[in-house]
Amino acid sequence: MIMIVIALLSVLLPLIHLALSKVPRTRARIVRLLLLYALVLDVGVIGFFFGFIPHIFFADATAKSIGWPPGSPFQFEVGFHDGAWGILGFLCIWIGGAFWLATGLGWSFFLLGATYGHVVQTLKAGDYAPYNFLTIFSDGFIAFWLLLLLYLKHRWDGGEKEYQ
């Protein structure tokens, strides 16, 4: 599943970036780079390209891949929801500070709820459709990864001062 690959790339690509970089590897720089890649890939790419586009332009096929009946109006709402977060993830390239915090916390909150919903759907309805069952792993990992990186950034990179 592509979202698991993107989640893994959001960890591996910044490590490659750090290995190739001549800039000193401080704890603060490492966590900032990991967080930036996570925000752009895990929020931006997944939200826009794997949330907005499929739910809006391929709604029936997307519903089927989740194990839900096609034709539901929820697709349109979920698509724009994911697209909005995707745009915020991409904007993290140019906007930092509290914007990163808000983007990471908001997307994590959504993904924790989505993970819970997918677990319930799997256990109660036996829904093992790929985009229901496998997203348990990608959504859950991304939510906890972002929260961990936000915490480490707060501890190692200026704390509250940066967000004022």
Summary of the structure (lengths in Angstrom):
residues: 164
radius of gyration: 16.6
end to end distance: 38.9
largest distance: 52.9
contacts: 547
relative contact order: 0.16
helix: 82%
strand: 0%
